[in-house]
Amino acid sequence: MRRRSGEAKFTAQMLLRPSNVTAARLNPDRLRPYDGELIYTEANRMPVLMLGKTRLLSASCWWDPAFGGTEKGDGSVIAAVFSDDAGNFYLHRLAYLNHDRAASPQVDEATQLCQQAAAFLSGLHLPAVTIETNGIGRFLPGLLRRALMEAKSPTVVVEAHSSKPKTQRILDALDVPLAAGTLHAHRSLWQTPFIQQMREWRPTMSSGSRKRPDDALDAVAGAIAAEPVRLTPSHTLRNKRDWRPGITNIAAPTDFEP
């Protein structure tokens, strides 16, 4: 029941211990680190994406764009998560995207961010990236599609508007897989602010004058909560094979006359 409901709800509802949601925390020691990299192969004309000996079945990528930086305001964070048939999540990559003000006369800030997002997606075999359209995100989907086309990437851009409070999004997405031990993280995540944000996070810190950074948590929560996207690229790279099982049609030969 703890694995199904998460630590916070389990303590309050199952152990009948008075608990305050503002005391909830995210324990990074519950993450299951790994070092493996993605391996794309084709077997019997079927594409397969592996992570070590684990076959991956779906993926999601979430970009929460912003013009702020890691020192001031929310950063522009993009995260990629994969999953297998056992219900495990693999947080494989996370990056902060930063524009260069000195390059703005030649390439505007928004285009710079979209080009960096396209570079992040390169080599991850992601079928789609979801961009949060709150704030500046509403102006970026078109620019991101253009950047992906220029990079010859088949990744589809999906737009999403978040209405749920950030605190609830983070807790809902991370608490249960952490309690269940199903959230794996690549070793590279320990070189990002994600781990420190987990240790320091409290629900009361996501708002108010004592706000602490939670932009990496928010991006990861978005990726975990996003449903696997079953879309086909809409541009010229239609012949790109899709590694997700069940995504292609199968034609069976018949020997009867209609």
N, C-alpha and C positions, 0 to 999 in steps of 0.2 A: 504493500500500500504506500510505503514511503517512496518507492521508485515511481509509482504511478501519479502521486499527488505532489511530490516535492517536499523538501525538508520543512519549509515554513508552514504549509497547510497540515502536514502530518503531525507536527508538534502540537498545533492548536486543536485539531479535530480528533486525532486518534489517541494522543497521550493526555489530552485534556489539560495541557499546561497553558496557562495564560501567556499569550505572546503578542507582541506589538509588531505590526508589519514594518514599522520604522526601524526595528532592530534586525531585520532580515539582512543577510549578507551573502556574498557569492564566494565560495571557497575555491581558489584555484588549485589547491592540493587534490581536489576531486577530478581534475582534468587527467586524461590519459594521454601522455605525450607519445609521439611517434616521429620517426625520421624518414619514412618512405616517401617516394615521389610517384607521380602518376605515370602509368605505362599504358599506352594505347596500342592495341594490336587488332588484327582481324583474323577470325577463325571461321572457316567454312563460309566466307563472304559476309560474316557478321562482325560488326565492330564491337570491341570489348575494351572497357577501361578498368584497369586494375590499380590498386594501391597495395603494393607488396603482394600478398597472396589473397587479398580481399577484392572481390568484384564489386564495383560501384554501380548502383542502379539509377541514381538520380542526383541532381545538383541544383543548387540555387546560389545566386550571387546578388548582393544588396549593396547599393551605393547611396549613401546619405551625403549629398553634396553640400558644400559650404565654402565661403571665401575666407573663413577664419583660419587660424593656425593652431598648432598644439599649445602655444603659449597664451593665446588670447582668443576667447570664443571657441565654438565647436570647430573641430577640424573636419576636413572632407575625407571620409573614411569609406573604403570599399572592402568587402569581405566575401570570401568564397567558401561554401560548405558543400560537402558531398555526403551521401548516405548509402548504406548497404541494405540487404534484405533482412538483417537482424535488428534493424531499428537504431543502428549506431550512426552518429553524426561525426564527420571528420572536418574540423575547421582547418582548412589547408593553407589559406593565405589571407593576409590582412595588410592593407597599406594605407598610408596617409598621402593624399594628393595635394600638392602645394603649387600654386602658380608663382611665376617669377615676375615681379612688378617691372623689372628692367626690360623684360621682353615684351611688355604690353603693347608698345606702339606697333610692333610687327605682328604679334599674335595676342589676341585679347585673352583675358583671364579665363573666361568660360571655355574657349577652345583649347587652351593649355590643359585644363582639368580633364576635358573629354579625351584628349590625346593620351594623357597619362592613364586614364581608365582603360582605353583600348590596349595600351601596352601591358597593363596589369592582366587583362583577359587573355593575352597571347600565351598559347601553350597550355592553358587550363582545360581546353575542350569543353567549355561551358556552352550549353545551348541557348541560354538567355541571361541577361542581367536586368535586374529590377532597379529602377531609379526612383527614389522618393521625391515626389513632386511638391512637397511642402516647401515654402520659401523659394530659393533660387532654382530649385529643381524643376520647376514648371517650365523654365526657359531652356533646359538642357537636352531633352530627349532628341530633338532634331539634330543638334550639334553632335551628340554622341553617335547617332546613326551614321552621320557623315564621316566621323572619325573611324568608325568600324569599317565602313566601306573602303576608305582610303587604306586601312590596314589589311584589307582583304580578309576580314574576319566574318564568319557566318553567324556570329552571336546576335540574337534578337534582343531588342530593347523593349522592356515592359515598364509601363508607368504605374505607380502606386501612390495613393494618398493615405497618410497615416493620421487617424483620428483618435486612437487610443493613447492615453497619457504615457509618456516615455517610461516612467517608473514601472507601470504595469506591463508594458511590452517587454522590458528587460527581465522582470521577474518571471513572467509567464513562459518566456522562451528558454531561459537558462536554468531555472530552479529544478525543474523535473529531470532533464537529462543529466544534470550534475548529481542529483540524488540517485539516479538509476545507474550511474557510471557508464553512460552511453555517449558522453561527449569527449571526443578525442581532439587533440590539438597538435599541429605540427610544431616541431622544436623552434622554428623561426618565430612563432608567436611570442616566445619569451624575450625576443629582441624588440618588441613593440610595447606601447603603453597598455596593451590589453590586460596583462597579468596584474600590473599595479592597480589598474582601475577596478579589477575584480576585488582585490584585497581591501581597497578603500571605500568601495561602494556601499552606501546606505540609501534607502528610498528617499530620505529627507534631503540628501545631498544632490538630488537631481533638479532641485529648484531652490530659489531663494538666494540670499546674499552670500551664503556659505557654499555655493554650488562648486562641486569638484568635477573634473572632466569625466564624462561617461560616453563620449562619442564613439569609441571603439566598441563598447558594450552594446550601444544602440544599433550599430551596423551589424554586429554578429547576431543580435537578437532578430533583426529583420531578416537575415539570411536563413536562420533556423526556422523562423515562423513562416517563411514563404513556401507556398506549395510548389512542388516540382513542376516546372513549366514544360508542357508537351507541345512545343511549337516547331515548325519547320522554317528555316531561314527564308526570307521573302525576296532575296536579291539573287544575283547570278550564281552564287555558290550552292545551288540546290543539289548538286551531285556530291556534296560533302556527306560522308557516311555518319550516321548518328549512333553513338555507342550505347544508348539507353535501350535495354531489351524491351521488345514489344512495341517499339516506335515505328517499325516498318511494316508494310503490307506483305503478305505471303500469298503467292499465286500457286494453286495446286492444279496439276495437269488432270484433265478428264478425257475419257475415251468414249463419251456418248454424244450422239447427235441431238440437238434441240428439236 
